[in-house]
Each structure stands twice: as structure tokens, then as C-alpha cells.
Amino acid sequence: MKTRGLITCRASRPRTPAGADVYGLVVWDAEPTLIVGDTVGAVQREAVRVFGGGSDGDSLADDDPGFVAAWPLPDPDGPAADITGWLAALCRETATAWFTILDDPVIAR
């Protein structure tokens, strides 16, 4: 696992128009993961599932146990505030992994 440079996430996100797809990007491990959903919340919940361990069994706790000890993974089906707070801490506190909502229409096409 290569450690990446620190990338700062934007604090606020504009609301997505009804019916539009929402794109999220997880940068961690060997390859980036693009998540597509119908709401920001759904995409954020899926990102937490990705960090919790995919089909290969690898989890963020394996790559950055210090971060996960300080900021335990939230329940992906738990309160939205827990998920957004954890994702904000991820962007702020670690360079091992990163997540963002791709809200620029040019990027999302």
C-alpha cells in the first residue's frame, strides 16, 4: 500500500438536483473506486462500506489502524451525521485514504 499525499476535502456540498446521479470517489489501495448513487447520503454510506472491507477482505483498519482506533468506522446504516463526521475526519486526519463527492458537472460526465 502506497501512502498518498494529503488531499483536503471541501467542507460543504451543494444539493444535487432531483433525479441526477451522484458520484463519489474513493482513493485507497491499488485502484480508485467510483461510486454512483441517487443521493449524497447513499454514496457516503457505500464509501463507508468500501472502507469497512470489500470482497477481498481488506479494510482501512488493516492499512491505518491508528486512524481507525481514533475514529472507529461508523455503521453504514447508522445516522447520517456519524457518517459525514467520519468521512470529514478521514479527509482531515489521514493520507492513507480519501473520499469526495464529485459535484462538478464537467467531472461527472
N, C-alpha and C positions, 0 to 999 in steps of 0.2 A: 504494500500500500504506500503510495507516494503521498507526502504531505503537500497540500496546495497552499498558496499564499492566501492571506486573509482577504475575504471579499465582504464588503459591507452591504447589508440588505437595506432597502428603503423602508422607513417606518410606516408609512401609510399607503394604502392601495385604493385606487378609485373603484367604484362599484362597476361590476360587469353588466352590460345590458342584458335584459331577459332574453333567453334563447341563444345566447352566444356561448361558445365553448370557452373554457378557462384552461390555460396551460400552466403547468408548474414544472420546474426543472430541479432535479436532484443531481448534484455533482458530488460523487463519492465513489470510492472503489475504482474499478477498472474503467467503467464507461458511464457517461451521464445517462440519466433516466428522465424521459419526458412523460409527464402525467397529464391526461386530458380528462376533464370533468365538466359538469354543468354548473357548478358553483365553486367559489373560492374555498369554502369550508370542506367540500368533498375532496378537492385536490389536496388541501392541507392534511386531511385525515389519511389519505393514501400515502402521502410523503412520510408520515409517522410510521405507517405500516412498513414502508420500504426500509426505514432506518431501524425498525424493530427486527428485521430479518426477512430476507426473501426466500425464494425456493432453495437457494444454495445454503441457507442456514447462517450466513454471515450477518452480523448485526453491528451497529455502531458501538455497542459495548465491547466488542472484540477489538475495534480499531482505536477507540478513545475511551477507555474505562474511567479515566479521571473526570471527563465531562459528564458521562452517564451517571457516575456516582454523585456528582454535584447537582445534576439536572436529570433525574430519572425519566425515562420515556413515559409520556402520558398514554392513557388508554385511548386508542384511535376513535373509539366510540364515546369518549367522555366529553366533558364540557368544552365548548369551542375556545373559551378563554385559556384553558390549560394548554390546548394545542398551539394557539397563536403565541402564547408566552414562551413555550418550549422552543418553537421554531425561531423566535426572536433571539432567545439565548443562544441557540445553535449558531446563528449568524454572528453574534457578538463575541462569543467565548471560544470558538474553536476554528481552526483552519483545516481540520480533518475532513469535514463535510460541509455542504452548503445547500440551501434551498431558496428558491424565489418563485413568485408568480410572474409569469411573462405577460405583462399587461400592455406592452407596446404593440399596436396593431401591425406594425411593419415586421416585428419579430414573429408574431403569432400566425402569419400567413403561411 
